[in-house]
Amino acid sequence: MAKGNLSGMTVEALMDLRERVDGLLSERRAELEQQLERMGVIGGRRVVRGGGSALKGKKVPPKYRSRSGETWAGRGAKPRWLVAAIKGGKKLDDFLIDKSARKGRRKKRRSKR
């Protein structure tokens, strides 16, 4: 497309230019969408099969317990009761649950054959 002085163009010429630009942009968009489909991207998100963390959604036994019985497994943000206790002068280690007292279930692993 040739470079031109837009201020010197007529309204009809500007409208024609706009239609040509819109047409070129829509063609380019269609090409890019086809490329994304071939790459496995749908709706702006990449489709991944079999990925993700092995720990996501798994329950773990609690590591910390308050005197009132509230527990926290040590994952994610600290609960409010723990933050308040730490601000009050306590240490995180004060709330540790003894490993022998934890009631975590462990699954037996099967050999892969």
C-alpha positions in Angstrom: 0.0 0.0 0.0 1.4 3.4 -1.0 2.1 6.0 1.7 -0.1 9.1 1.2 -1.0 12.3 2.8 -4.3 11.6 4.6 -5.2 15.3 5.1 -5.2 15.8 1.3 -7.5 12.9 0.6 -11.3 13.2 -0.1 -13.8 11.7 2.2 -14.6 9.0 -0.4 -11.0 8.1 -0.7 -10.6 7.9 3.0 -13.6 5.6 3.3 -12.2 3.4 0.5 -8.9 3.2 2.3 -10.6 2.3 5.5 -12.5 -0.6 3.8 -9.3 -1.9 2.3 -7.5 -1.8 5.7 -10.5 -3.5 7.4 -10.4 -6.2 4.7 -6.6 -6.8 5.1 -7.0 -6.9 8.9 -9.8 -9.5 8.8 -7.8 -11.7 6.4 -4.8 -11.5 8.7 -6.9 -12.3 11.7 -8.4 -15.4 9.9 -4.8 -16.6 9.1 -3.7 -16.1 12.7 -6.8 -18.0 14.1 -6.1 -20.9 11.7 -2.5 -21.0 13.0 -3.7 -21.0 16.6 -6.1 -23.8 15.9 -3.3 -25.9 14.4 -1.2 -25.2 17.5 -4.1 -26.4 19.8 -5.1 -23.1 21.2 -8.9 -22.7 21.6 -10.6 -19.5 22.7 -7.3 -17.9 23.6 -6.3 -20.7 25.9 -3.9 -23.5 25.1 -5.3 -27.0 25.5 -3.0 -29.2 27.5 -3.7 -32.8 28.0 -2.2 -34.7 30.9 -0.5 -31.7 32.3 -0.8 -30.0 35.7 0.6 -30.6 39.1 0.4 -34.1 40.6 -0.3 -32.5 44.0 -3.3 -30.4 42.9 -6.4 -31.4 44.7 -4.7 -33.9 47.0 -5.5 -33.7 50.7 -2.6 -33.6 53.1 -2.6 -34.1 56.8 -2.5 -30.9 58.9 0.9 -29.6 60.1 -0.2 -26.9 62.5 -3.0 -26.8 65.1 -4.3 -24.1 67.3 -5.4 -24.6 70.9 -9.0 -24.3 69.8 -8.5 -27.2 67.3 -8.2 -25.2 64.1 -5.7 -26.8 61.7 -3.6 -25.8 58.7 -1.7 -28.1 56.3 1.0 -25.5 55.6 -0.3 -24.9 52.0 -1.5 -21.7 50.6 -2.0 -18.5 52.6 -1.7 -18.6 56.4 -5.1 -18.7 58.1 -6.3 -15.7 60.1 -6.0 -17.5 63.4 -2.3 -18.2 62.8 -1.5 -14.7 61.5 -3.2 -13.2 64.6 -1.2 -15.6 66.9 2.1 -14.7 65.2 1.3 -11.0 65.5 0.6 -11.7 69.2 4.2 -12.9 69.7 3.8 -16.7 69.1 6.1 -18.5 66.7 5.1 -20.8 63.9 6.9 -23.7 65.5 4.6 -23.4 68.6 1.7 -24.7 66.5 3.5 -27.7 64.9 1.7 -31.0 65.3 4.0 -33.9 66.4 4.6 -36.1 63.3 3.7 -39.3 65.3 0.3 -37.8 66.2 -0.7 -36.9 62.6 -3.5 -39.0 61.2 -2.5 -38.9 57.6 -3.5 -41.9 55.4 -0.8 -43.2 53.1 -1.8 -45.2 50.1 0.3 -48.2 49.3 2.1 -47.8 46.0 1.6 -50.5 43.4 4.4 -51.5 41.1 3.9 -50.5 37.5 3.9 -53.5 35.3 
